[in-house]
Amino acid sequence: MKKHLSEHLEVITEAIQTELRKIGYPEPYELLKKLSRGKSFTQDALEGLSNQLKGHVPDETLKKFAELRP
């Protein structure tokens, strides 16, 4: 089960959404929906999201994303 979860990071998108809402980021649901709906949300997708958000959210938030595990 652990292997299966590690291959499907979409289970952490809710936590990412919550963190983005806490800092007032606009429309976090829509952002995550674009990245995960109908697709596997992989480690590469998470890194891409972090790169996209760099400079738009605090570094502390990006660090939290990097530490998230299913």
N, C-alpha and C positions, 0 to 999 in steps of 0.2 A: 504494500500500500504506500509506503514511504517513497518508493521509486516512482510510482504512478503520480503521486502528488507533486514530486519534484519536476515532473515533465509537464505539469499543467498548472502553471503559475496564475492562471485566471482566478484561482481561489483567493488570491491576495489583492485582487483589484478593488474589492470593497474597502480594504484597509487603506489602499492608496487614495481612493476617493475621499475617505474620511479625513486623511491628513491634508489633502488639498482643500477640502471645505474649511478645515480649522484655520488655514492661513488666508482664506478668502479668495482662493483661485477661482476664476469664473468657469462655470459649467464643467466641473470635473467628471460628471456622469457621461456627458457627451464625448469628452476626450477619451475616456476609457472604453466607451462603447465602440468608437471607431477602431481602437487598437485590438479589441478582444472579441467582438461579436462575430461568430462564425469562424473564428480562427483559434489556434492555440496561442496562448500568451506565454511566450518562452522567455528564457533569461535574456536572449538577444533583444526581444521586444521591451523588456524592462529597462535594459541599458539604453535602448533607443529613446524611450520615454524620458529617462533621466537626462540624457543629452539634450533632448528637445526642451526640457524645463530649466536647464542650467541658465542662470542669469535672470530667470523669471520667478524662481522660488528660492527660499533660503537654503544654503548648503546643508544646514541641519536636517531639513526635510529630505533632501536627496540622500543623505547618509542613512536616514531611517528606511528609505526605499531599498537601499543596498543591503540592509540587514534583515529585511523581511524574508521569512521562510514559510512555506505552507505547512 
